[in-house]
Amino acid sequence: MKLNGKVALITGAGSGIGAAIAERFIADGAKICITGRRQEKLDEVTQSMSKGSVLTCAGDVTRLEDAERMVETALKFNGKLDVLVNSAAIDSGGATVVDMDPGLWHSVLEINLTGPMYLMKVSIPQMIEGGGGSIINIASLGGLRCLPGMPAYCSSKAGLIMLTKQVALDFGPAKIRCNVVCPGGTRTEMLENSLAPFKELLGTDMDGVFERISSMVPLGRTANPSEITGICSYLASDDSAFMTGSVLLIDGGASIVDVAGAALTNAGVKWGV
């Protein structure tokens, strides 16, 4: 119960990593406000949670007035906010800068980057008033490594990593910590929808697609959303009181793989043979 007594606001908590973080925070003793664009999804997440430990606030993180309403809802728990988790995100599908619809570019950056900025803009004054707080931004390995045909997504996540460091620098003196978690491939609804077209192309089912994309990952698989939550609980807790501005990879080792070596392995060649 290392989060006992803490109040957390979690965006994008209607599914995927955000929903898993919500469940973990409840298990670790926190009271939470979860947000997302679909109220029915939020209701599904809260079904097994105590009504006294969770509030919902449907809204759009790209609207400042909605961000303000989300924070106001979280403050209904004893008038304080200790933790903010920015997990709301979308991906950009497969398109280069030449092919990409400008509207999609703007939507991805607004949700993945401007949304977290709005939530931090509104949350930080409340955290300062309460004596400090912890902000956890959910970026991606794609913010550190390029994905083919994903310029908007990768750029937005790279921006979120830098924004995290900026907030850590500017608000450290006010006892605000800000860290960013970069998951590798994680089997969420969003990623399944993104990869669905590859089933026919590869002549396999969704399990086969995930097996293919994780074939060069040292741990040999993608993550379950629940496997991203432990580090988030740690960052929300006082155990991480001296950690801020950190970029934390949780990717099964994907970031350590050299592309030349992976190409040889795919060709059936072993190093040193």
TABELTA-V961575 format. One record per pair of residues at least 6 apart in sequence whose ideal C-beta (glycine too) atoms are under 7 Angstrom apart, sorted by sequence separation. I is the first residue (numbers start at 1). J is the second residue. If there is no record, write none. Layout:
BEGIN
i->I j->J
i->I j->J
END
This chain:
BEGIN
i->12 j->18
i->13 j->19
i->26 j->32
i->36 j->42
i->60 j->66
i->61 j->67
i->75 j->81
i->127 j->133
i->147 j->153
i->185 j->191
i->199 j->205
i->202 j->208
i->214 j->220
i->234 j->240
i->249 j->255
i->11 j->18
i->25 j->32
i->59 j->66
i->74 j->81
i->147 j->154
i->199 j->206
i->202 j->209
i->214 j->221
i->10 j->18
i->34 j->42
i->46 j->54
i->142 j->150
i->146 j->154
i->214 j->222
i->235 j->243
i->13 j->22
i->168 j->177
i->22 j->32
i->46 j->56
i->59 j->69
i->71 j->81
i->168 j->178
i->199 j->209
i->202 j->212
i->261 j->271
i->10 j->21
i->34 j->45
i->59 j->70
i->142 j->153
i->143 j->154
i->167 j->178
i->198 j->209
i->10 j->22
i->22 j->34
i->57 j->69
i->92 j->104
i->142 j->154
i->210 j->222
i->57 j->70
i->42 j->56
i->143 j->157
i->164 j->178
i->192 j->206
i->195 j->209
i->120 j->135
i->142 j->157
i->143 j->158
i->164 j->179
i->42 j->58
i->57 j->73
i->92 j->108
i->164 j->180
i->8 j->25
i->39 j->56
i->90 j->107
i->140 j->157
i->143 j->160
i->231 j->248
i->55 j->73
i->90 j->108
i->139 j->157
i->143 j->161
i->39 j->58
i->161 j->180
i->231 j->250
i->34 j->54
i->38 j->58
i->160 j->180
i->13 j->34
i->32 j->53
i->37 j->58
i->55 j->76
i->90 j->111
i->116 j->137
i->139 j->160
i->3 j->25
i->8 j->30
i->10 j->32
i->13 j->35
i->14 j->36
i->31 j->53
i->32 j->54
i->33 j->55
i->34 j->56
i->35 j->57
i->36 j->58
i->89 j->111
i->90 j->112
i->139 j->161
i->228 j->250
i->7 j->30
i->13 j->36
i->22 j->45
i->26 j->49
i->35 j->58
i->37 j->60
i->88 j->111
i->89 j->112
i->137 j->160
i->187 j->210
i->6 j->30
i->7 j->31
i->8 j->32
i->9 j->33
i->10 j->34
i->11 j->35
i->12 j->36
i->14 j->38
i->33 j->57
i->35 j->59
i->3 j->28
i->4 j->29
i->2 j->28
i->3 j->29
i->15 j->41
i->19 j->45
i->1 j->28
i->2 j->29
i->3 j->30
i->14 j->41
i->26 j->53
i->61 j->88
i->88 j->115
i->137 j->164
i->1 j->29
i->14 j->42
i->26 j->54
i->185 j->213
i->13 j->42
i->86 j->115
i->185 j->214
i->223 j->252
i->86 j->116
i->14 j->45
i->221 j->252
i->13 j->45
i->135 j->167
i->86 j->119
i->184 j->217
i->219 j->252
i->218 j->252
i->219 j->253
i->35 j->70
i->84 j->119
i->187 j->222
i->217 j->252
i->218 j->253
i->84 j->120
i->186 j->222
i->217 j->253
i->33 j->70
i->185 j->222
i->186 j->223
i->187 j->224
i->188 j->225
i->217 j->254
i->144 j->182
i->185 j->223
i->218 j->256
i->84 j->123
i->143 j->182
i->184 j->223
i->186 j->225
i->33 j->73
i->183 j->223
i->33 j->74
i->135 j->176
i->139 j->180
i->141 j->182
i->216 j->257
i->81 j->123
i->135 j->177
i->139 j->181
i->140 j->182
i->141 j->183
i->186 j->228
i->109 j->152
i->113 j->156
i->132 j->175
i->133 j->176
i->134 j->177
i->135 j->178
i->136 j->179
i->137 j->180
i->138 j->181
i->139 j->182
i->140 j->183
i->141 j->184
i->108 j->152
i->112 j->156
i->116 j->160
i->131 j->175
i->132 j->176
i->81 j->126
i->108 j->153
i->112 j->157
i->136 j->181
i->183 j->228
i->31 j->77
i->81 j->127
i->113 j->159
i->117 j->163
i->128 j->174
i->216 j->262
i->105 j->152
i->109 j->156
i->113 j->160
i->116 j->163
i->120 j->167
i->124 j->171
i->181 j->228
i->62 j->110
i->82 j->130
i->104 j->152
i->108 j->156
i->112 j->160
i->128 j->176
i->62 j->111
i->81 j->130
i->127 j->176
i->216 j->265
i->11 j->61
i->61 j->111
i->80 j->130
i->83 j->133
i->113 j->163
i->181 j->231
i->67 j->118
i->71 j->122
i->75 j->126
i->82 j->133
i->83 j->134
i->84 j->135
i->85 j->136
i->86 j->137
i->87 j->138
i->100 j->151
i->181 j->232
i->62 j->114
i->67 j->119
i->71 j->123
i->81 j->133
i->82 j->134
i->86 j->138
i->100 j->152
i->124 j->176
i->62 j->115
i->85 j->138
i->96 j->149
i->61 j->115
i->64 j->118
i->68 j->122
i->95 j->149
i->97 j->151
i->67 j->122
i->71 j->126
i->94 j->149
i->96 j->151
i->179 j->235
i->61 j->118
i->61 j->119
i->92 j->150
i->91 j->150
i->92 j->152
i->9 j->70
i->92 j->153
i->9 j->71
i->91 j->153
i->21 j->85
i->179 j->243
i->9 j->74
i->179 j->244
i->182 j->247
i->21 j->87
i->177 j->243
i->178 j->244
i->179 j->245
i->182 j->248
i->184 j->250
i->7 j->74
i->177 j->244
i->178 j->245
i->179 j->246
i->180 j->247
i->181 j->248
i->182 j->249
i->183 j->250
i->184 j->251
i->180 j->248
i->183 j->251
i->184 j->252
i->18 j->87
i->179 j->248
i->181 j->250
i->182 j->251
i->7 j->77
i->17 j->87
i->18 j->88
i->184 j->254
i->7 j->78
i->9 j->81
i->172 j->244
i->7 j->80
i->7 j->81
i->8 j->82
i->11 j->85
i->13 j->87
i->7 j->82
i->8 j->83
i->9 j->84
i->10 j->85
i->11 j->86
i->12 j->87
i->6 j->82
i->11 j->87
i->12 j->88
i->168 j->244
i->169 j->245
i->6 j->83
i->8 j->85
i->10 j->87
i->11 j->88
i->12 j->89
i->168 j->245
i->165 j->245
i->164 j->245
i->161 j->247
i->136 j->232
i->91 j->190
i->136 j->235
i->136 j->236
i->93 j->194
i->134 j->235
i->134 j->236
i->91 j->194
i->11 j->119
i->141 j->249
i->141 j->251
i->145 j->255
i->144 j->255
i->141 j->254
i->9 j->123
i->141 j->255
i->17 j->138
i->85 j->232
i->83 j->236
i->17 j->183
i->17 j->186
i->17 j->188
i->16 j->188
i->15 j->188
i->16 j->189
i->15 j->189
i->16 j->190
i->20 j->225
i->24 j->229
i->28 j->233
i->20 j->226
i->17 j->225
i->20 j->228
i->21 j->229
i->24 j->232
i->25 j->233
i->16 j->225
i->20 j->229
i->24 j->233
i->17 j->228
i->21 j->232
i->25 j->236
i->8 j->236
i->3 j->233
i->6 j->236
i->2 j->233
i->3 j->236
i->3 j->237
i->2 j->237
i->2 j->239
END
